[in-house]
């Protein structure tokens, strides 16, 4: 089993996120989506941000609001992050995200990081639920979330990637579901 820890980054650590967002192999899940985001490359899914833009992002995400959490994922025997997790309140629900960089995928880090994120969300922050959405073709992400206790919420939306239509399904785990596991 992979052993990981989550750590809230320092401002100097945003360089890792900045680098990952520019890596086509890590960001390919974003490719072909219609995203109204500065620095987004439609063909590769990458997102380029300046140092100043990363400082603004950091100031917005780290320690400023109780309805947000962001941390890097560290393998316990490495001194550099291998990914990131987050959750944030969007209108009436808490959405979350998880990213493991390409070279560390398929080694169970995502599952361990997701378990740690749920623990922080439900035990420390006491939020009511976590949600994330995936197109049907992201079968490994759907399988991962189901293995951690998430269920399909029934909320779906149509997305278009490179001109092809996909159904994106929302996955949810509530605080009650978490504590029953």
C-alpha positions as CSV (number, residue, x, y, z in Angstrom):
1,X,0.0,0.0,0.0
2,X,1.3,3.5,-0.9
3,X,2.1,5.7,2.1
4,X,1.4,9.3,1.6
5,X,0.9,12.5,3.6
6,X,-0.8,15.7,2.7
7,X,0.9,19.0,3.3
8,X,-0.4,22.6,2.7
9,X,2.3,24.2,0.5
10,X,4.3,27.3,1.2
11,X,4.3,30.1,-1.4
12,X,7.7,28.9,-2.7
13,X,6.1,25.5,-3.4
14,X,3.7,26.8,-6.0
15,X,6.5,26.1,-8.5
16,X,5.5,22.5,-8.5
17,X,1.9,23.2,-9.4
18,X,3.0,25.7,-12.0
19,X,5.2,23.0,-13.6
20,X,2.5,20.3,-13.5
21,X,-0.1,22.5,-15.1
22,X,2.3,22.9,-18.0
23,X,2.9,19.2,-18.5
24,X,0.7,17.7,-21.3
25,X,1.1,14.2,-19.8
26,X,-0.3,15.2,-16.5
27,X,-3.0,17.6,-17.8
28,X,-4.3,15.5,-20.8
29,X,-7.6,14.9,-19.0
30,X,-8.4,18.6,-19.7
31,X,-7.5,18.5,-23.4
32,X,-10.3,19.3,-25.8
33,X,-12.7,20.9,-23.3
34,X,-14.2,24.3,-23.8
35,X,-12.7,26.1,-20.8
36,X,-12.8,29.8,-20.5
37,X,-9.5,30.1,-18.6
38,X,-6.6,32.3,-19.3
39,X,-3.5,30.3,-20.2
40,X,-5.5,27.1,-21.2
41,X,-4.3,25.2,-24.2
42,X,-7.2,23.4,-25.9
43,X,-5.0,20.8,-27.7
44,X,-3.0,19.7,-24.6
45,X,-5.1,20.6,-21.6
46,X,-2.2,22.5,-20.1
47,X,-2.6,25.8,-18.3
48,X,0.2,28.3,-18.3
49,X,0.3,30.8,-15.4
50,X,2.9,33.5,-14.6
51,X,4.6,33.8,-11.3
52,X,2.3,36.7,-10.4
53,X,-0.8,34.7,-11.3
54,X,0.4,31.8,-9.2
55,X,0.9,34.2,-6.2
56,X,-2.7,35.4,-6.7
57,X,-3.9,31.8,-6.8
58,X,-1.9,31.0,-3.7
59,X,-3.3,34.0,-1.8
60,X,-6.9,32.9,-2.8
61,X,-6.5,29.3,-1.8
62,X,-4.2,29.0,1.1
63,X,-5.5,29.9,4.6
64,X,-7.9,32.6,3.4
65,X,-11.3,31.0,3.7
66,X,-12.7,28.2,5.8
67,X,-14.6,26.7,2.9
68,X,-11.4,25.8,1.0
69,X,-8.6,23.3,1.5
70,X,-5.6,22.6,-0.7
71,X,-2.6,20.4,-0.1
72,X,0.2,18.6,-1.9
73,X,0.5,14.9,-1.8
74,X,3.9,13.5,-0.7
75,X,5.0,10.0,-0.7
76,X,6.4,9.5,2.8
77,X,10.0,8.8,1.6
78,X,10.1,11.6,-1.0
79,X,10.9,15.2,-0.3
80,X,8.9,16.6,-3.3
81,X,5.2,16.5,-4.0
82,X,3.7,14.0,-6.4
83,X,0.3,15.6,-6.7
84,X,-2.4,17.7,-5.1
85,X,-5.9,17.5,-3.5
86,X,-8.4,20.1,-2.7
87,X,-12.0,20.9,-1.9
88,X,-14.0,24.1,-2.0
89,X,-17.5,25.3,-1.6
90,X,-19.3,26.1,-4.9
91,X,-22.8,27.5,-4.3
92,X,-24.5,24.8,-2.2
93,X,-22.1,21.9,-2.5
94,X,-18.5,21.0,-1.8
95,X,-16.5,20.1,-4.9
96,X,-13.1,18.4,-4.8
97,X,-10.2,17.6,-7.0
98,X,-7.3,15.3,-7.0
99,X,-4.3,15.2,-9.3
100,X,-1.3,12.8,-9.3
101,X,1.4,13.6,-11.8
102,X,1.8,11.2,-14.7
103,X,4.9,9.3,-13.5
104,X,3.2,8.4,-10.2
105,X,-0.1,7.2,-11.5
106,X,-1.2,3.6,-11.2
107,X,0.6,3.1,-7.8
108,X,-2.3,3.6,-5.5
109,X,-1.3,7.2,-4.4
110,X,-4.7,8.6,-5.6
111,X,-6.6,6.2,-3.4
112,X,-4.6,7.0,-0.3
113,X,-4.7,10.7,-1.0
114,X,-8.5,10.6,-1.5
115,X,-8.9,8.7,1.8
116,X,-6.8,11.4,3.6
117,X,-8.8,14.2,1.9
118,X,-12.1,12.7,3.1
119,X,-10.7,12.4,6.6
120,X,-9.8,16.1,6.7
121,X,-13.0,17.1,5.0
122,X,-15.4,15.1,7.3
123,X,-13.5,14.9,10.5
124,X,-11.6,18.3,10.7
125,X,-13.8,20.6,8.6
126,X,-17.0,18.7,9.2
127,X,-18.3,19.5,5.7
128,X,-21.5,17.7,4.6
129,X,-20.4,16.1,1.4
130,X,-17.7,15.9,-1.3
131,X,-18.5,15.8,-5.0
132,X,-16.5,15.4,-8.3
133,X,-17.7,14.8,-11.8
134,X,-16.1,12.7,-14.6
135,X,-16.9,12.0,-18.2
136,X,-17.9,8.3,-18.8
137,X,-14.6,7.6,-20.5
138,X,-12.6,8.3,-17.3
139,X,-13.3,4.8,-16.1
140,X,-10.3,4.5,-13.8
141,X,-11.3,7.7,-11.9
142,X,-14.9,6.5,-11.5
143,X,-13.6,3.1,-10.3
144,X,-11.3,4.9,-7.8
145,X,-14.0,7.0,-6.3
146,X,-16.4,4.1,-6.0
147,X,-13.7,2.1,-4.2
148,X,-13.5,4.9,-1.6
149,X,-17.3,4.9,-1.0
150,X,-18.5,7.5,-3.5
151,X,-21.8,6.9,-5.3
152,X,-23.3,8.4,-8.4
153,X,-25.5,11.3,-7.4
154,X,-27.8,11.2,-10.4
155,X,-26.6,14.6,-11.6
156,X,-25.3,14.4,-15.1
157,X,-24.3,17.0,-17.7
158,X,-23.3,16.8,-21.3
159,X,-19.7,17.9,-22.1
160,X,-17.9,18.2,-25.4
161,X,-14.3,17.1,-25.8
162,X,-12.7,17.7,-29.2
163,X,-16.2,18.0,-30.7
164,X,-17.5,14.7,-29.3
165,X,-20.3,14.6,-26.8
166,X,-19.8,12.8,-23.4
167,X,-21.9,12.4,-20.3
168,X,-20.3,13.6,-17.2
169,X,-21.5,12.0,-14.0
170,X,-21.3,13.5,-10.6
171,X,-19.9,11.3,-7.8
172,X,-20.8,12.1,-4.2
173,X,-19.9,10.9,-0.7
174,X,-21.7,12.4,2.3
175,X,-20.4,12.8,5.8
176,X,-22.9,10.1,6.9
177,X,-21.7,7.7,4.1
178,X,-18.1,8.3,5.2
179,X,-18.8,7.5,8.9
180,X,-20.7,4.3,7.9
181,X,-17.7,2.9,6.0
